[in-house]
Amino acid sequence: MYRAALASARRHIRPAGGPVFRQPFLDAAFSKNIFLWDTCFIACYAKYHQDQLPIASALDNFYALQDADGWICREYDEHGRPVWPKAHPVSVNPPLLAFAELELFDQGRDLARLRRVYPALKRNFDYLTGYLRRDDGLCFNDALGSGMDNIPRHPEGWWDDGRGIALGRDIALPFDYKGLDPAWNVQGRAVDTSAQMALCAGQLARIAGLVGREDDAAGLLRFHAGTRRALNTLCWHEEDGFYYDLGYGRQIRRKHVGMFWTLMAGLVPPERVAPLLRHLLDPASFWRTVPVASFPADQPGFRPDGGYWLGGVWAPTNYMVIRGLQRYGQHTLATTLARRYYACVAEVWRRTGTFWENYAPDAVQPGQPAKPDFCGWSAIAPITLAREYIAPDRKAIFDAIR
């Protein structure tokens, strides 16, 4: 399975072409466009085969296309043009570039690369801080901007209070995107986006220390601490033992897998870890036949076949949960989740001969819908989990696979 995933990834290396993409690069192969969210998670397995899989040049594509103010679009077409207009509230993706760069650095120890990319990372963080962060210390987003396209994020009975980011009629969208409505944007404070920004701040602080920019680190750590206070003050529900998004300043008591970014970002106080994990481990909620469901089974709208993000099990969010568990010392649970998810991917691969974009939560089968031959982030299971949780003693064998 490891060999098959690596071969699939190699088939998705896009050759250099034109004035924009001057180096071959590893691609998600979702379409002719390049996707920031996908590329960052591809780094989670490509880090182990950087000599075969040109992931660094895939990340470099986004830095080369970055605007002077730090904006990086979530998606660019094959000619390097941003697919989403900058004025659109969901033209950006989760801020995971620093995470991706540290995935590569922790394997290759390429300090020269960190020095080169740090200015672009910091400009992007500063842009996102000014754009996404609100006065309450949280960040806004909607489903598409979060990367979890069809998870319902708005409160029941939502309305346009006239304070959102208005879109002019002259803004051309890449498709007939309605989302919840262009009016629903800044009113929706997102736990996952806020936690991802805090994660980015902490990781940028680490990179700043490595590249001799210690003057930046203090401000970045203050950002992390401020987000931690805001999330635990405004988004934690003591009775439910869970974090919730906000809508119009009120908690939206609706669960989704994005809440577990708080673990990976190190934002959960020790006394709140156990209540949060009770939701994760509940077989009536997130811990289904194949964990972790992106949308829990005890909420209206859950789809047993996945329904994309209405229950589908995804490699990037599973790996996020696993890393969050590791950060909080839950090593046995992290290994249990890794092995259970890996076993599902292996069984479906045996039956279908391919890896899928996502998997069903209530049966060992591909999600509906899901793209096949998706390596893509789904190679996290056969490559990353194999190395880190399934057979870590086989490092030399894995390194030798070509």
Secondary structure, 3 states (H helix, E strand, C coil): CHHHHHHHHHHCEECCECCCECCCEECCCCCCCEEHHHHHHHHHHHHHHCCCCCHHHHHHHHHHCCCCCCCCCCEECCCCCECCCCCCCCCCCCCCHHHHHHHHHHHHCCHHHHHHHHHHHHHHHHHHHHHHECCCCCEECCHHHHCCCCCCCCCCCCCCCCCCCCCCCCCCCCCCCCCCCCCCCCCEECHHHHHHHHHHHHHHHHHHHHCCCHHHHHHHHHHHHHHHHHHHHHHEECCCCEECCEECCEECCCCCHHHHHHHHCCCCCHHHHHHHHHHHHCCCCCCCCCCCCCCCCCCCCCCCCECCCCCCECHHHHHHHHHHHHHCCCHHHHHHHHHHHHHHHHHHHHHHCCCECCECCCCCCECECCCECCCCHHHHHHHHHHHHHHCHHHHHHHHHCC
